[in-house]
């Protein structure tokens, strides 16, 4: 990417300064950065997708072009549960949000990235269905 981007960095929890600096350096090594805006959820309820107010604000900021791209350090930035990760990834892809996952080197706009994300979403959906059948 030749253009400098305004980056939305999302994590479901607040990061300490050392972790934040480490991730910012990784972002700057991966893409040309104009600004990095942190979106930290600060939630202890990692299994809840419905009350991700910061996630919703980040999506809105993307839609109005306040940020150009969303960045996750890794999939755990979305939450500990693969089911939750899959639900949030599906939401991002459904809304055509451009994002990258640094540790996994996944870009949602690349063909390989689209395939890997689709697999992750399908696996999460399978896990959710298996869990639902065990409960009922």
C-alpha positions in Angstrom: 0.0 0.0 0.0 1.4 3.3 -1.0 -1.1 5.6 0.7 -1.0 6.4 4.4 -4.0 5.1 6.3 -5.9 6.0 9.4 -6.0 2.8 11.3 -8.6 1.6 13.8 -6.9 -0.8 16.3 -9.5 -3.0 18.0 -9.2 -5.1 21.1 -12.0 -6.4 23.3 -9.9 -5.4 26.4 -7.8 -2.4 27.3 -4.1 -2.9 26.5 -1.2 -1.8 28.7 1.2 0.8 27.2 3.9 -1.7 26.5 1.5 -4.0 24.5 0.0 -1.0 22.7 3.5 0.3 21.6 4.5 -3.2 20.5 1.3 -3.5 18.3 1.7 0.0 16.9 5.2 -0.8 15.8 3.9 -4.0 14.1 1.2 -1.9 12.3 3.8 0.6 11.2 5.9 -2.2 9.8 3.0 -3.7 7.9 1.3 -0.6 6.4 1.9 3.1 5.9 0.2 4.8 8.8 -1.2 8.3 9.1 -2.8 7.8 12.5 -3.7 4.9 14.8 -6.9 5.2 16.7 -7.4 2.6 19.6 -10.8 1.1 20.0 -10.7 -0.8 23.3 -13.9 -2.5 24.5 -12.9 -2.9 28.2 -15.3 -5.7 28.7 -15.0 -8.7 31.0 -17.9 -10.4 29.3 -15.9 -11.9 26.5 -18.8 -14.2 25.4 -21.2 -11.3 24.6 -21.3 -10.0 21.0 -24.4 -7.8 21.4 -22.9 -5.3 23.8 -19.7 -4.4 21.9 -20.3 -0.6 21.9 -16.8 0.3 20.9 -16.9 -2.3 18.1 -20.1 -0.6 16.8 -18.5 2.9 17.0 -15.4 1.6 15.1 -17.7 0.2 12.3 -19.5 3.6 12.1 -16.1 5.4 12.0 -15.1 3.2 9.1 -18.4 3.8 7.3 -18.0 7.6 7.5 -14.3 7.3 6.5 -12.8 8.5 9.8 -10.6 5.4 9.6 -9.5 3.6 6.5 -8.8 0.1 7.8 -9.3 -1.9 10.9 -6.4 -3.8 12.5 -6.4 -6.7 15.0 -3.1 -7.9 16.6 -4.5 -11.5 16.3 -7.9 -13.2 16.4 -7.8 -13.1 20.2 -8.3 -9.4 19.9 -11.9 -10.2 19.1 -12.4 -12.4 22.2 -11.3 -15.7 23.6 -14.1 -17.8 22.1 -13.7 -18.9 18.5 -17.5 -18.7 18.2 -17.4 -15.0 19.1 -14.5 -14.5 16.8 -16.4 -16.1 13.9 -19.5 -14.0 14.6 -17.5 -10.7 14.6 -15.6 -11.7 11.5 -18.8 -12.5 9.7 -20.1 -9.1 10.6 -17.0 -7.4 9.3 -17.1 -9.3 6.0 -20.9 -8.8 5.6 -20.4 -5.1 6.0 -17.4 -5.1 3.7 -15.0 -3.7 6.3 -11.3 -3.8 5.2 -9.3 -5.3 8.0 -6.0 -7.1 8.6 -4.9 -9.5 11.3 -1.3 -8.9 12.0 0.0 -12.1 13.6 -1.8 -14.3 11.0 -0.8 -12.0 8.1 -4.4 -11.9 6.8 -5.8 -9.1 4.7 -9.5 -9.2 4.2 -9.1 -7.7 0.7 -6.7 -10.4 -0.6 -8.0 -13.6 -2.2 -6.2 -15.8 0.3 -7.4 -13.6 3.2 -11.0 -14.0 2.1 -10.6 -17.8 1.9 -8.9 -18.0 5.4 -11.6 -15.8 6.9 -14.4 -17.8 5.3 -12.8 -21.0 6.8 -12.6 -19.4 10.2 -16.2 -18.3 10.1 -17.4 -21.7 8.9 -15.4 -23.5 11.7 -16.9 -21.1 14.3 -20.4 -21.7 13.0 -19.8 -25.5 13.2 -18.7 -25.1 16.8 -21.7 -23.0 17.6 -24.1 -25.6 16.1 -22.4 -28.5 17.9 -22.6 -26.6 21.2 -26.3 -25.8 20.6 -27.1 -29.4 19.9 -25.3 -30.5 23.1 -27.3 -28.0 25.1 -30.7 -29.1 23.7 
